[in-house]
Each structure stands twice: as structure tokens, then as C-alpha cells.
């Protein structure tokens, strides 16, 4: 049985491709047969994280002729057990995929099951229908976020649009449930003002058959969260905001797979054309990736809906890991200072740089207050710290 892991973000710039590529390496190192597919069409950069040259063939090659041999776009990597399907920067985004292209790609990806243990799909940022459909290929998709306000908000909005898309997939035209959704859309509500706990009872009343079909599908949806680019253990709190909003407004339970600390080492690894899990496997960043990969592999493939205790434990564990990693990070800085590899001047410059970034973030937060007030009316409830 092939495990499918779509990885999305809802917003660019949160390190989604870094997570996808390095998870692929981590899985392959356990002996799994892994295929990593770059479906961030029009903005494909996964080959850079893997250290590959710009691909001569890729998804775009197949999409231009969906009857062609799909195996020709699958290439080997330097990591044993890891193969790669490059994207195509010539294709201007998944938004322009035709239905026949999308269905053909679905079919070819699912057909890899006999030769693949794990299929990782690196999706484009945003909530276009094609991205949501690829995310719904599996009930165990991953949403990557960062502590930034916009990233947190967009992670929630992505999950909200995923549920809305699932409804439209299940509720066929002509059913009363579909008509009810269309009425909501015509009223100007749409997914932005969709409150599942209010919508479902009405659907159950007017169309119990469609309701049962939807509940059967939604119970297989088990999205998981990764908080990337963490600077401080307190950053892990943003995951709780997403969790509370998902449970209160979407009736959707999510798990927290863990945190990954921001590390300039990733830039060095990228320049060296190596995934950081290979460039420096003992780094805090790489260890965070390996830890998350281990959690995924320990989760039974048929366990789609965790119980409340499992969910609580996942968030508690992520918080504890954030504290441990932070202590390790501080110990590493102290070791560099004592060894002379990092001077006090270097440390001062680093602090100054971080203060500058913090000042920029404060300005961004002030600018986003109006947007956040709108978001609160749509069901997202940030804490007072924002």
C-alpha cells in the first residue's frame, strides 16, 4: 500500500519545499521506496533543494501529452531509494490545469503504488481548486506554517477551503445539499464564512443521504501540521490557534507533527546543492525533520481519525520538543563562542540583524490588524498577543 503525503502551505515562503525534500531523504534512509513529486507548477524549485540541475523534462512534459510515457519524467536522485518527478517552470501554475490533465495526472500518480512505498507531493501555495484536489488525494496531508501572522491565518484558511472543496466534491449537482451550498455562495458567504457546525445540521435535515456521504469522507480527513521557521519555544503556540479554530468552526481535528527551527545552515546546504539532512544530519534542523519522519512512519496507514488524547499528546509533545531544541540551539551557540568559531562581534551583529527583523515584523503586525479583524469575523480567533 502506497502512503500518499501531500504537503501544502496556503502561503509561500514558509519552507514547504524544504520540508518535502528533506522528508523524502529521511524516508529513503529508512529503506522506503520514495517518489517526490514537484507539483508547485509555475514556481518549481524542489530540484534546487535536492541539488539537481534545472530539469529538461518534468510534469509539464507529460501534461503537454497525457498519453506519453509517464515513467520518462521520473528521475533518480543521489539518495538511494529516492526518485524525483520535477515540476515545470514553463507551466504557469496549477490554476491553469485542464480537467483532463488533472485527471490524467491523478491516474498516473496513483498507478505508482506497485513500485512506491511513499509518494510525497509538494503542492503550490494557495487554495486553488487543483491544489485542494491534490491535497484531498490523501487523508494524511501536511500543512506547513510558520509563526508569522499571515502564515498562520493562511494555514487555517487553506484547511477551511479544503473542507469546502470536499463538500462540493461530495454534494453532486441536483441534490438539495448542493443547492444549499450554492445559496450560501450567492449570498456572498462562500468558504470564508462557512461555519461547519451551523451548516451540517441543516444539510442533514434537508438531504440526509448527502450528509452521510460527506461524513464518511470527512472522517477520513486527518490533516497534520508542521510549524517551520521557529525562533523561540513560544512560537509553537500558533499551532494551538489553528487547532482551536479548526475544531470550533470546521469540526476538523488536526494533529501537530512537530517544529523545525530556523537555521541559516539551510542556506549553506542550498548553496552546496545538498539537502540539509545530508549536508549536516546532526543539525537541529535536520534532526527535527528526522523526528517528524519517524512520527509519520509510526502512524498506521489506516489510522485516519486520531482520538482526542492522541491529538492532545501531539501538541504537548511538540511544545516539549520546541523547548529541547531551543536548549540545544543555545548550547551550540555557547560552544561556538568558546571555541572561537563565533566571536562576540559576530553574535552582536546577529542580534542586531534579528532586532531589525523583529522591527519589520512589528510593522507588519500593525498593518495586519485590520485584516485580522476581518478574519475574526470569518471564524479565526487569534490571541491577544497578536
HELIX and SHEET records of a PDB file:
HELIX    1   1 UNK A   16  UNK A   28  1                                  13    
HELIX    2   2 UNK A   46  UNK A   50  1                                   5    
HELIX    3   3 UNK A   59  UNK A   63  1                                   5    
HELIX    4   4 UNK A   70  UNK A   73  5                                   4    
HELIX    5   5 UNK A   94  UNK A   96  5                                   3    
HELIX    6   6 UNK A   99  UNK A  110  1                                  12    
HELIX    7   7 UNK A  111  UNK A  114  5                                   4    
HELIX    8   8 UNK A  129  UNK A  135  1                                   7    
HELIX    9   9 UNK A  149  UNK A  170  1                                  22    
HELIX   10  10 UNK A  176  UNK A  186  1                                  11    
HELIX   11  11 UNK A  191  UNK A  193  5                                   3    
HELIX   12  12 UNK A  196  UNK A  206  1                                  11    
HELIX   13  13 UNK A  208  UNK A  218  1                                  11    
HELIX   14  14 UNK A  233  UNK A  236  5                                   4    
HELIX   15  15 UNK A  237  UNK A  249  1                                  13    
HELIX   16  16 UNK A  265  UNK A  271  1                                   7    
HELIX   17  17 UNK A  276  UNK A  279  1                                   4    
HELIX   18  18 UNK A  284  UNK A  298  1                                  15    
HELIX   19  19 UNK A  308  UNK A  339  1                                  32    
HELIX   20  20 UNK A  344  UNK A  367  1                                  24    
HELIX   21  21 UNK A  369  UNK A  377  1                                   9    
SHEET    1   A 8 UNK A  74  UNK A  76  0                                        
SHEET    2   A 8 UNK A  82  UNK A  85 -1                                        
SHEET    3   A 8 UNK A  34  UNK A  39  1                                        
SHEET    4   A 8 UNK A 118  UNK A 123  1                                        
SHEET    5   A 8 UNK A   3  UNK A   8  1                                        
SHEET    6   A 8 UNK A 142  UNK A 146  1                                        
SHEET    7   A 8 UNK A 224  UNK A 230  1                                        
SHEET    8   A 8 UNK A 255  UNK A 261  1                                        
END                                                                             
